[in-house]
Amino acid sequence: MDREPEELQFIGFFGVFQEAYKLVLSWRRIFSKIVLTLVLPLSLIFLFHIYISSILFAKIRRNEHALEYTPDGSAAEDRILSRLASEWTAYLLFKGVYLLGVLIFALLSTSAVVYSVACVYTAKDLTFPKVMAVVPKVWKRLMVTFLWTFLILLAYNTVTILLAIALLVITGTSTAGVVVLVLILLAYTVGLVYISVVWHLASVISVLEDSCGIAAMRKSRVLIRGKLWLAIGIFLLLNLSFLAIEIAFKKLVAEGGRKGYGVGPRIGYGALMLSLLCMLILLGLVIQTVIYFVCKSFHHESIDKSSLADHLEVYLGEYVPLRGKDVQMEQYQV
């Protein structure tokens, strides 16, 4: 990073993107290898999931449509029901494998990018073999943070659903009930965005500090204060871009054959969406780490670069996380 730590607090919305772009451009050889090794497989898994899901759902819809016109108790109905059971089983198994693959490569990609950006920040010698050596040891800490986030989201979704059902039972389908349901949906969306932003920052904390899991989430909540709207704005922009790529791939590639697109154009569109998705994921992970340093600077918390560099270095044994006494939240004068 070209800026001094105390200057990072003044970075705005576009400044974060500019800082991330400079990092990727300056260290493009390392980040290109990370993309080819980890981000590309992650992107392929995601797009492949959209394509296969589209095929499976098309079959399921055809069989469900045929079932509507099949006499009850007939042999044809039994055959269709059997096919539907097989197709839903295949879809659920495929979904499970997909989620596992996405989780593994997402954690590995996050580990690699956060570690690399931190090495750049500390002016530590950075090589691709070193990145790949530390990644398998760091991702375990990220897994703990992810599991806590999953439990928090599970509880959050469960409480929201139960509350919505209870209010609908009380108010019914009246105008008041609809208004209440809309308010619950809005509040739920706001809460979901907040939890997601805290989780992304907690992922960086899990790599660079001695905290992971619920402790990292708590630290993230404190650290994000003052820069919450900046983080939310960037989070929404990145996710809207992600959604746009997903919709474009589904319409142009997964469903392109039914809309008259030839094989050649579909392959071209697929390659374009794959490239855009890889760049978006890489940029998002770099931005995630930059926001961490921006938040530290905003709270006048300075990381001891020498201690951080020593702990990021991995030569022997297990990954050694930063201890509290090594990462001091030192106050500096602006």
Buried (B, 14 or more C-beta within 10 A) or exposed (E): BEBEBEEBBEBEEEBBBEBBEBBBEEBEEBBBBBBEBBBBBBBBBBBBBBBBBBEBEEBBEEBEEBBEEBEEEEEEBEEBEEBBEEBEEBBEEBBEEBEEBBBBBBBBBBBBBBBBBBBBBBEBEBEBEBBBEBBEBBBBBBBBBBEBBEEBBEEBEEEBEEBBEEBBEEBEEEEEBEEBBEEBEEEBEEBBBBBBBBBBBBBBBBBBBBBBBBBBBBBBBEBBEEBBEBBBEBBEBBBEBBEEBBEBBBEBBBBBEEEEBEEEEBEBBBEBBBBBBBBBBBBBBBBBBBBBBBBBBBBBBBBBBEBBBBBBBBEEEEBBBBEEEBBEEEEEEE
